[in-house]
Amino acid sequence: MRVLVADDHPMYRDALELYLMRDWPQASLTAVGSLEELDALAHRPEGQDFDLVVMDWQLPGGEGGAGMDRLDAAGIDAPVAVVTGHDDAAIAREALTRGACAFLPKTLSSVALVQMLKVVAVGGSVVPADVALRMAGALPAPVGVAPAGAAPLGGSGTVPDSGGLLTERECQVLEHLAGGATNKEIGRVLDLQEVTIKLHTRRILRKLGAKNRVEAVTRARDLGLLGGP
């Protein structure tokens, strides 16, 4: 089990390594502390892919959540658990929309955190109950925090609004998938690497609960994410 930890606090990275090695001795950890170090992983030797990514929402070198995009650019396709000091629903919603499988507070006990990371590693998703309830509108947002969904998370003049389900880039890729374009053709149009298109496609399938492209396009049309018949 190969785990990538992206966090700019050395003490937290060290503590997390101790937690994982205590309860998950087969894990092998790689740690980075900034977006720049994350970018450098694009040049890692072939075969050194990761099975799990544990990432802070705010990494030095960019805005919150930028690390999710850098994972795509580095060709890293692994379940992502965002472990952060933020606990408001708007950030949780954005993290999950960008493809994270978990949104976990750093205040969790070491035992609970490791168990939740194990759930993510085998394909599960985890969100704290209070955050999930605020995302659903069942609890008020904390004082000073904008309600989840207060700001749009995607959509442009050329792509239907996905209601926050897909990112703007994923909507663009989906439009081309609906037209029957190959990964190479989509990459050429969007000026992206073919491997990046593959990563976006996998995330689209996962978010729509689809097994293949045809099913994803059908579900997207049923949800009103695509125009036309």
Secondary structure, DSSP 8 states (H G I E B T S, - for coil): -EEEEE-S-HHHHHHHHHHHHHH-TT-EEEEE-SHHHHHHGGG--TT---SEEEE-S--TTSSTTHHHHHHHHTT--S-EEEEES---HHHHHHHHHTT-SEEEETTS-HHHHHHHHHHHHTT--B--HHHHHHHTTSS---TT---TTSS--S-BTTB---TTSS-HHHHHHHHHHHTT--HHHHHHHHT--HHHHHHHHHHHHHHHT-SSHHHHHHHHHHTT-S---
